[in-house]
Amino acid sequence: MEHLSIGKLFAKWFMDRVIYFGLFLVFAAVFIITALQYRIDIEPILYSLLICTFLGCCCLISNFIQYKNKYHALYETYLNMETTISSIPKPANYIEELYGELLRDLFDNRSDLYLKMKKQEVESKDYYTIWIHQIKTPIAALYLLLQAEDSQKNRMLMKQELFKVEQYAEMALYYLRLQHMSYDILLKECNLYEIVKQSVKKYSISFIGKKISLHLEAFDGVVISDEKWLGFVIEQILSNCIKYTAKGSISIEYIDSTHTTQFNDKLKHAYGVTSADSVLCISDTGIGIKEEDLPRIFEKGFTGYNGRMDKKSTGIGLYLCKQVLNKLGFDISVTSEVGKGTMFQIYFGKQDSKTKVQELD
């Protein structure tokens, strides 16, 4: 917004009012011509016009002063628009009042958007600060292993550290993609067992390194989802289970709502599943989660007692799981007991209709 001098401001005001000056001259000419046409004494008419001109000039001067004050108030609002629009001039009529309301609504929306962007900026900065510290740990470990004598054990440790680097980099990519996830979803019928098997295979080096046993039996499960994003969720849950399981085992079982079998009924009873949903249950025998931390475990940046003890947890993994599953139309819950383990349940709903792909598209 340009700051105008008095001269330029007067020119703008005059151009805004030029039609009124023109109308005054037309009316004056009509009176004079009429008086001359009918040979009326023109002196009282000229006197009346003189009085009208004087009064009109007084009104115009007052109007220009108001015009100038409004301009300065608007310019002051423009300069302080980052923080407030309280200095906006009072409306002179209903239309100006509507413009004022529109301006306030636009300012409120802009302020909300600005605060949201600043919050995202701070959260991203915090996350990547922690991420940088996280990724430095396996890199430093790799340097130490390279300096040590070569052995089979060192090669295994190096593979584990390289895997951590890969996972941290992948986490950062998914964190960035989440904001525009709707453009990156391909819904189709997916073989859930194959997705689980690929995720387990990916983390096999962690299972071997920590000597954690796995209980997984083949199952028939078809879900309508995005294979890549669903695989990411399962990988994050497996990563969390492995991270907080020093010894013991991890179990993965699928409860299919479309099949009423003795095995399914047994699983439903064992895992406390009472709904008709298809459920993937992933459980571990790790350190467990404190009861007071459970309601907030899917919040962004929440690390809980275990995360504070670990000192390297970002509180992003489970948050991403929750957000991704919400966008895919699924749900997740967690139950845990300190010292005994944790169980994650992913609810897929009824997955028995091929037409659901078209509906979701």
N, C-alpha and C positions, 0 to 999 in steps of 0.2 A: 504494500500500500504506500503510495507516494505522499510525501508531506508537501502540501501546497502553501504557497505564500498567499497573503491577503488579496493581492491582485488576481492571481489565478483562481482563488476561491470565489472572488466576486464574479469573474467571468463564467465560472461553472454555474453559480447561482443565477446569473442573468440569463444564461442559455436555458436553464430549467424553467424560467418564468417568462421567456420571450413571447409566448403565446398570449399571456395576459396583457403585456404592453401593446401587442398588436391589436387585441380586442378593444382596449381603451381608445386607441387612435381611430379605430373604425367607428366606434360609437360617437366619439367627438365629431368626426367628419359628418356622420349622419345628422347629428343635431344642427351643425352649422349649415349644411346644405339645405336641410328642411326649413331653417329660419330664413335663409336667403330666397328660397323658392317661394315662400308665402309672404315675403317682405315683413317678417316679424322683427321687432327691435332685437338686434343681436347682442346688445350690451349685457342684459341679464343672463343670457345663455353663456356668454364668455365668462361672466363673473361666477356662474355656477360651475363651469368647467374648471376655473381657477381654484375654487374651493375643493372640488373633487380631486384635482391634481395634488393639492397640498395634503389633503387627508390620505390620499393614496400613497404619496411619498413617505408619510409618517408610518403607515402600515408596512410599506416595503422595507424601510430601514429597520423596523422592529423584526420583520421576517428574516432579513439578512443576518441580524444579530443572533436570532435563534438558529438559523442555518449554520452559522459559524461555530456556535457553541456545540451543536450536534456533531459537526465534523470533528472538532477537537476531542469530544467525548469518544467518538468512534475510533479516532486515531489512537487515543490512549488505550482503549480496549484492545486494539490491534497489537500495540506494543507489549501488553501484558497478557496476551491470549494464552500463553503457556500455563498460566496459573489461575486466571479468573476472567470473567466477563461482567463483573459487577458494575463497572463504570459505563455500561451501555446506556444511552440517553433514554428518557421516558418517551413512550410513543405518543404521537400527536393525534393519531386516529386509529381506527380498528385495524386497518391494513398494516400499519407500522407495528401494532401490537402482535399481529400474527407473525410478522417477520421476526420480531423479538423472540417469540416462543420457538419458532423454527431454529433461530440461531442458538438458543439455549439448549435445545434438544441435540443439535449437531455438536455443540461443545461438549455436552455430557457423553455422547457416544464416542467422540474423539478422545475424551479423557479416559473413559473406560478402556478403549482400545490401546491407548498409550500405556496405561498402568498394566494391562495384560502383557503387552510386548516387553515392558521393563521387567516384569516378573519372570517371563520366559527367558529373557536375557540373563537375569541373575541366576536362575535355576540352571541354565545351560552352562554358564561360567562355573558355577559350583560343581556341576557334574563333571565337566571336562578337567577341572583342577584335580578332583579326586581321581579321575580316569588316568591322567598323566602320572600321578604318583603310583597308581596301581600297575600301569604297564612298565614303569621303571624297575619294579621288583623282579619280574621274570627276566628282563633284559640283563640286569645286574647279575642274576643267578647264572644266566648263560655265559657271561664273561668269566665268572669264577669256574664254571665247569670246563670251559675251553682251556683254561690255564692249568687245570688239574690233569693228572695222568688219565689217558684214555682207557676206558673200561666199559663193559657191558652195562654196568649200573649207571655210569655217567651218561651214556647214550640214552638210556631210558629217562633219566632226570631231565636231560636236554629236550627230549620229545615232549615231556610234560610241560616244561616252561614255554616252549614254542607254541604248544596248544593253548596255554593261557594267553599269550600275546594275540593269537588268532581270535580267541573268544572275546577279549576286550575290544579288539578292533571291530568285530562283528556286532557287539553290543552297541558301540557308538553309531554304527551305520543304521541299525534298527531304531535307535533313539531318534535319529534325524528323520527317518522315513515315516515314523508314527504320525507326525502332523499331517502328512498327505497320504495316509494309508489307503484311503478310498480309491485312489488312482492306481494302486498297486495290488489290487485283489483280483484273483481269478478263481471264481467258485466252480467247483466240480465235485463229482463223487471221488472220494479218496479212501484208499485202503489204510485204515488207522493202524493196523498191525505193522505195515511196511514203514509208516512214518515213525512209529515207536522204535522199530528195529534199527532204522537208520540213525535215530538219535542216540540209541544205546551204543551202536557201533562207533559213533563219533566220540563218545565219552569212554570208550573201552580202555584207553590209556590211563584215564583217571581211576577207573575201577581196578585195573591191575596195579597201578601205583599205590593205591591205598588199601589193596587187598580186601575190597568190598565185594561180597557175593551178590548176584542178581537172580531174582526169581521172576521169570517171564515165560509164559507158555503161549503158544500160538493161539490166536482167536480170530473169529470172523467179525469184523466190524467195518462198516462203510459209513462214512460221515460226509455231509456236503459242506465243504469248507475250502479254504486256500491252503494247499499243501505246505507252502513255504512258511507262512505265518504260523500255522498250527504246529509245524515242526519246531519253530523258534520257541514257542511257548513250552512245549514238552522238554526241549533242551534246557531252558532256563530252570524249570522245576527240577530236572535231573541234576543240574549244576548245583542248585541250592541244597538238594538232598546229599550229594556227595561232599559238598563243602563242610556240612555240619554233622557228618557221620564219620567218626574216627575209626570205628570198626563195626562189623555187623553186616547188614544186608539191606537191599532196596528191592521192593516188590512192585510189580506193575500188573494190574489185572483189569479186565474190561467186563462191564455188566451190560448186556444187550437187552433192551426193553422189548424188542420184537420177538424174542425167543423165551418161552416159559419152560425152563428146564430145571431139573433138580440142582444142577451146578449153579445156574444163575440165581436161583432162590437162596442157595447157600451163601453165595457172594453178597447178595443184597442184605442178608441177615448179618454177615460178618462185618460189612462196611457201613451198616446202618442206613442203607438206601431204601427209602420208602416210596419214592415217586416212580413214575413210569419212564423217566428219562434214561437214556443210555449214558453211562458214566465210566470214565477212565480214572482208576484209582492208582495213585503213585504214593507209596509209603516207604519210610525209612526207619531205622532203629538208632537214629542219632541222638543229639543232646536235647532235642525238643525245643519248644517255644513257650515262653512264659505266658500265662493266661491273660495278663493285662496287655500284652503286646499283640495278641491275636486280632482284635478288632481293627488295628491300624496297619496290619502287615502289608496291605496292598496300596498304602498311601505313598505318594511320591516322596522320596528322600528319607522315609522312615526306616531306620536300621534296627531299632529295638535293642534289647539287652545283648543278644548274640552279636549283632553288628558292631556294637560299641566295644565288645570284648575282642572282636576280630580286627578292629581299627582300619580295615581296608574296604569295608562294605559301603556301597553307594546308595543302597535302598532304591535302586532303579529296576532291577531284574523282575521282581514280583509285580511292581507297578506296571511295567510294560506288559506282563502276562495278562493282568486284569483288563487293561485298556484294549489289547488286541482281541481278547475273547469277547469283550463287549461289542466291538465292531463286527466280529464274526457272528454275533447272535448267540453266543454260548455264555456259560457262567462257571465260576470256580469258587470252591470253599476250602477251608483248611481247618483241621483239628490237630491238636498236639497235646502231649503230656511231657513235662520236663523229665529228662532222664530215660524216657522210653521211646520217643520218636515222634514223627510228624506224618500226617497223611493229607495229600492234596487230592481233591475230587473235581474233575472237569465234567460238567453237565452239558451233553450235546442235544438233549431233547429227542423227540421222535425223528428218526432218520430213515423212514421207510417209504419215502415218496420221491420218485425221480423228478417230478414236476417242481420240487422245491428249488431246484437250480434256476428254473425260469422265473419263479416268483422272486427270488432274491436278486436276480439280475434286473 
